[in-house]
Amino acid sequence: MSIGDSTTKDSKDEGDDDTSIITFSSILSKKDDEKEQEIESEIEQEETVLIILNYPIPELSPIFHHIWESSTIRIAADGGANRLYDYSKSMSKSKLGRSSKKEENEKEEEDLYIPNRIRGDLDSLKPNVRSYYENHPTHNVIIEKDACQDTNDLDKALQVVCCSDDDDLTTTDDDGGHSRHRLVDSYSRRVIIYGAFGGRFDQEMASFAALYKWSSKFNYQLYLYSDETCAFLIPANIHCHIRLPYHENNNNNLEEENMFGEGPTCGLIPLGCRCESIITTGLKWDLDGSMPLEFGGLVSSSNHIMEPIVKIFASHPIIFTAEICTKK
């Protein structure tokens, strides 16, 4: 499986002036048609940053493993390093019984999940985990403390992703080691935040607040993910196209086993403010702009994706959510 497209281009819709079209699409789905392969080729030249939050990573998680493999830069936000450490240990132990080379197998599995950087106020980073990464024999893990109490650990991680061209960030080379190179403009970078849902409600809200605060700095290619759901921000007054793998009933007709991806259940959540007008096409219950979305009024929950491309135009920023569907 490969990363989905995340492009912005100029287009002229019938009856409209030139307007930007932002395309949101699957982080998890396969790319089969020529158009998606063409877009995919462009995306592979961009940076994909994974930020890991302080939430347990399920053992043998296909979602996390796929996102990890798809990313070029991996940052653990403070206690997220503890979760990654625990996950790598559990993965190595789960494979011990399947290999006669137990020590070698365990070491190889642990080395698969080494972050490039750990950043935060480091109040949650366990001493043994810090020591493990600081003294890792083959990977140079950067550990940075930011003591500012006006920003949370996710903000601190996003700050370094947004650093200027004069700064460096560590990336992973083809051999699994870490190499240094100059960052490209953050506007051409996709950011995936894993572990954004579950646990404490205030931390979930902090993740949503990050969408409103940071999405524009990444051309709105900022995504929240867990193993059950994903979310991203639909900006105001921009034509948005959403391409997700599961729509209508096609998830019942897939031939390949162990498929997973976003959809078909979705929602439009007016979290930041009242959305006065929103027009959609491609949903089971489309919105025609005649009714606002707001808490205390209409919220489009448990909607369903019916077409390969969902089009949305909203007067105010709004959260789009989709379930993560797994077929086994």
N, C-alpha and C positions, 0 to 999 in steps of 0.2 A: 504494500500500500504506500501511497505517497501523499505529500502535502497538497492541499487544495490551492486554488489560485487566490490571489489577493491583489487585484489590479485596480488602478484608477485611470480613467481615460475620458477624453472629451467626446461627446456625442450630441447629436441634435435630435431630440424627440419631436414628433410631429406637433406643430403648434407651439413649441417652446424655443427659447433662445438656446445658445450653447450652454449646456450644464454639465457639471461633473457627474459621472456615474461611478459610484463606489461598489465594487463587487466583494461580497463576503462569501467564503465557501469553506467546504469541509477541510478539516485538518486530517481526517481519517480515511476518506474515500479513495478508491482507485480512480485512475484517469484512463479512459478508454478511447474516447473519440479524438479526432485530429485537433480540434480546437482546444480541448483541454490539455493535450500533449504540448501544443504550442505555448499555451499559457504556462504550463508546468516548467518548460525549459527556461522561461524568463524568471520564474520564481526561484529556481534552483540557484540563480546567481545572487539572490538576496540573502540577507542574514535572517535566521530564525532563532529567536532567543526564547529559552525556556526558563521560567522563574518558578521555583518549587517552594510552596508555602508550608507552614508548620501544621500539617494535617496528615494522618496516617495514610500511607500508600498501600493499597490492598496487595497481598501477595499474588504473584503471577498476573498482575494487571495488564491486559493487552493494550489498554488505552495509554497508560503511562509509558509502557515500553515503546509503543509506536511513536508517541510524541518525543520521547528521549532520542530515539534513533533519527527522527526527522529534524532535530534541532542542531544548530551549529555552535551555539553558545549556551551554557547551562549555569544558572546562578541559583544558589540556595539562599533564601531569605531567612537569616538567623536560624531559628529552630527547624526550618526546612532541611538543614544539613543533618540534624538528628534523624529525621524521617528517611532521608536518602540512605544514611548509614544503616539504619535498621532494615530497610528494604534490601540493600545489597547483601547484608548478612543472611537474611531469610532466604533470598534467592540462591545463594551459594549453598546453604544447608539443604535446600529442597532438591538440589542436584547431586548431592554427595552419593546417594544410593544408586545413581544411574551411571557412575563412572568408577573405574578401578583406580584412577589417578586422583584420589580424593584431594590431597593437598594442592596439587596443581590446578585441579578443576575449581576448587574454592577460591584460589587466588585470582584466577582468570575472571570468575564471575564478579568478584568484588571490584576488580579494576574496570568493569563495564560501566559502573555508576559512580564516577568521580566528577564532581562539579568543577567548573573553571574558577568559580569565585563564590565565596561566602560573604554576605554583607548584611549588616543590621546593627542594632545596638549590642548584640551578642549576649543579652541577658538570658537567652534561652539555650544557647549553644553549650552542650555538655562538655566538660573538660576532656573526657576520653575521646569524644568525637573530634574536638578541635585538635588534639594531639595527633590523632590518626591522619587527618588531612594535612596538618602542618608538616608532618614528617614522612609523608608518602614517598616511597623510593623512586617512583617513575613519573609522578604528576606534580606539577607546580601549582598548587591550589592557593589562590590569593585570598587571604582572610582580612576583611576590612571592618573596622569598628566605626560606626557613626553614632555618636552619643546624643544627637539632637532628639529632643522629646516632642517636637512639633510635627514630626513625620513618623509614620509607622514603618515596619520593616519592608513592606511591599513598596512603599514610596521610595525608600532608600535604594532598593534594587532597581527600580525604574529610573531613578536619577542617574545611576551609573550607565544604564543602557542609553540614556539620552546625552551622554557626555559629548563634549565637542570633538572635532576632528583632531585636535591636538593631543587628545588622550588616547590611551591604548586599552584594549580589552583582550583577554585571553580567549582563544578559540581552540577547537579540537581539530587536529589534522587527521589525514586519512589513516595514519597508523595508530590512532587512539591517543597519541600524546598531545601535549598542549603547545601551541605556537602563538607568538604575539604578532599582531598586525594592527594597522590603523583602522579605526571604525569608519564605516560609511555613514552618510547622513541617516539619522534615526527615521526620517520620513520614508525610507525604503526598507525598513526593517519590520518584520512581523514578530509579535511578542505573544507567547502563550503562557498563561498563569495557571499552574496546576495546583489543586488542593484548595480551590476558592470556595467550595461549598461543603457544608457539614460542620459539625462542631459548634463553636460559640456564634450566636446570632450577630453580635457586634462586629466580629471579624468578617463574617459574610458581608455585612453592610460596608465595611471598609474596602472590601474587594470591589463591590459595585461602585463605591465612591471613586475608586481608582479609574474605572472606565470613563466616568465623566471628567475627571481631572487630566488624564493622560492620553486618551484615545486620539485626539487631534494631532498629537506629537508623533504618532506612528501611522498617519494617514488612515486612522480608524481600524488598523489591523491589530487590535488588542483584544485578546480572547480569554475568557475565564473557562476553565475546564475542571471537571471531576470525572469519575467513572460513570456517573449517572446523567450528567447534564452539562450544557455549555451555554454561554451567554456573551453577547457583545452589544456595543452601543450603536444604534441607528442615529446618525446625526440629523439635525434639522435642515430642511429645505435642500436636500440633495437626493437625487434619484439613486436608490440603493437596490442592487440585485443580489439575491441570496441563492446560492447553489449548494444544496445538500443532497446526500445520496439517497435517502429514503423519502419517498413521496407516494401518495395514494396507497396502493397495496403492493408495491413492487418488492417490499421486504418479505413478502410471502412467496415470491417467485424466484428468488436468487438461487442459482445452482451451486455457487461456491460455499463451502462450509466455513464456519467460524468467521463470518463477516460481521463487521461492526461499523457504525457510523452515526451521524447526527440525523434526527428526525424519526418518524414523521410528525410526532406530537410537538407543538411549539406554542409560544405565547408572546404577547406584546405587552410589556409592563411599563406603565407611566411612573417610574420610580422617582425621577428627579423633580418633575413638575407635571402639571396638567398639560396634555397634548391636545391642543384645540382641534386639530384636523389631521387625519391620517387616511391615506388611500392605499389599498393593497390589491394585488392580483396574484392568483396562484394558491390561495388558501381555501380551505373548506368553507370558512365563514369570513369572506372578504369584508373589508371596511371601505365605505364609500366617501368618507370625509364629512358626513353629516352629523356625527356624534363624537364628542371629545372622549378621550380616555383619561381617567383620573381615579385615584383612590376615593372611595365613597360614591363612585359612579361606575362606568363601564371599564372593565379590564378584560382584555382578550386572552383568556387562559384556556388550556386544553383545546387549542385550535389544531388544524392538521394541514400539512403541506400536501398540495394536490398536483403541483406542476414541477418540472425540473428547475425552473427559475421562479422565485417569488420576488415580486417588485413592490417596493415600499417607498412612499413619499410622505414624510411627516412634517408638521409645522414646528414641532419641538423634539428635542432628543428623547429617545425611548429605548428601552432594553428589549432586545430580541433574545428569547431563550429557546432551546431545543433539547429534547431528550437525547441520550446516547442509547441507541438501539443495538443490541447484541444478538446475533443469530448463531446458535451453536448446534 
